[in-house]
Every structure is written in C-alpha cells, then in structure tokens.
Amino acid sequence: MILNKVVGEEISKGIRHSDHQTLLNSIKRKIELLKANPEYGIHIPKNRIPKEYVMDYDARKFMQ
C-alpha cells in the first residue's frame, strides 16, 4: 500500500503529524471497527446497489 510507505518515510524523517498519517490512522480505526462489528455502518437498500457491482464483485450487501 502506497500510503503505508509514505507514512513510514514521514516517520523516519521525524514528521509526527501529517494528512497522510491522519488518513492512515482513520483507515486503520475503521478496519478495526469492522473486524469487531461487521454490521457497523448504514445498510444500503438492495434496490440502490448497481447491477454491475453485483455481477462484477458478487456483492449482495453494501454498507455505507
């Protein structure tokens, strides 16, 4: 993941706070929330899921 590499370089340069680091931390927090509770988020009604997504990704449930 490119973001991990950028953040690693920033940390090695002594940069402690940046937009990249904030974004990466936010993504990691949401991943942990989803691991702990897969039902986290807002369910999207099935009639709002584009048919291409269902066919391309075999996706039947989406959450926002």
N, C-alpha and C positions, 0 to 999 in steps of 0.2 A: 504494500500500500504506500503510495507516494506521500501521503500525509504523515505517516509514521516516520519516514525518512527525513522529511523537512523538520518535524518536531525534534527528532534526535539530533540533527545538526544544530538547531537553535539551542538546545540544552547544552550541547558540547561547547558552544560559543559563549555560554553564560547568560543567554537570554532566558529570563524566567517567566515572562508573560507576553504572549502574542496572540493574535487572532487564530493562528494555526493551532496553538496549544489549547486555546479555549474550545475550538471546534472539535478537536480530537477528544478532549475530556467530555464534551457533551455527547459525542457519539458513543463513547465507552459507557457513560452512565445509562443511556437509553438501551444499549445492548444488555447491560446487567438487569435493568428493569424488565426487559422482555424475557430474559432467561428465568427470572424469578416468577414472572406472571405473564404467560403468553397471551392472556386476554387483555393486556394493557392497551389502552387506546380506544378509539371510536370505531365501531364496526361500520363498514361501508355497505349499504344495501346491494344485493346481488344484481339488481337491475341497473346499477350505476357502474358495474365493472365492465370495461370494454371487452367484447368477444375475442379480440386479438390477444388480450392478456391471458384469457382462459385457455386459448389454444396454444399460444407460444410458451407459456410458463406453467401450464396445468394448474392455474390458480383459480380457486373457487371462493376463497375468503380473503378479503383485504381489510386492513385496519389502518386508520389514519393516526 
